[in-house]
Amino acid sequence: MITSSHVESISIVIPVHNDSATIGRTIHELENFLASYPGDNEIIVVNDGGADDSRTIVREMQRIYPQICFIDRPANRGKGYTVRE
């Protein structure tokens, strides 16, 4: 019998472009979801050149949930590029 103490981790990538109306609630709900899973789970938020307050909201959410990784891109490259990168 082989036993393993390895715990799987979940990484969620959220591409954001002018999503200030929903990003705070989305992060909060995902954090609540991930809290029920063991492991080093993470949320990676990528601002894809948006011009609204998404950047500010994500930074505020990082104070509540410091495990959030935030990548702030200066120019819009599209959802596919953002997720692959």
N, C-alpha and C positions, 0 to 999 in steps of 0.2 A: 504494500500500500504506500503510495506516495502522497505526502501531505504538503500543502503549500500555505505559507502565510502571506502570499502576495495578494494585495488588495487592488482591484481595478480602480482607475480614476476616470472621471468624466471631464472632458474639456468642451465647452460650448463657445462657439465663435458667433458674435453678433455684429454683422456689418451695419453701420449706422450712417444715414445720410438725411439730415434734416428731420430727425425723429424725436424732437424734444417733447412732443405731446405724449409719447408712449415709453420712452427708454427707461425712465425711473421706475415705473410700475413693472416693466418687463424684467429688469434686473432684480427687483425685490422678489418677484414671483419665482424667478429661477433660483435665487439664493435659498428661498424656502424649500424648493424642490430638492436642491442639492444637499441641504442639511440632513436629509434622511438617508443619504448614501455615505458609507465610509470611504476614506481615501482622500487624496489631495486633489479635490475637484476644483475646477477653475472656470471663470467666465472671462473670455477675451473679447473686449469691445473695440472695434475698429471704426473710428470716425473717418469716413471716406470723403473728406473735403466739404462737409456740410457747413452751412453758413448760419445755422440757427443756434440755440442754446444747448444743444446736445452735449457739447464738450463740457460746459459748466455743470450740467446735471450729472454726467458720468463722474467727474471729479468729486462732486459732493457725495455720490454713492460710494466712491472709493474710501471716503472717511468712515462710512458705516461698515463697508465690506472691503477691508484692505487687500483681500486676495484677488480682487478684480485687476486684470491686466488691461491697461488702456493704451491703444496705439492711435495717434492722431496724425492722419495723413493730410498734407496741405492741399492736395488736388484729388478730384473724383476720378477713380480708376475703374469703377464698376464693381458690382457684387461678386462676380466670378473671380476677378483679380484679387479682391480683398480676402476672400475665403481661402484661395490657393496660397496666397503670399503668407 
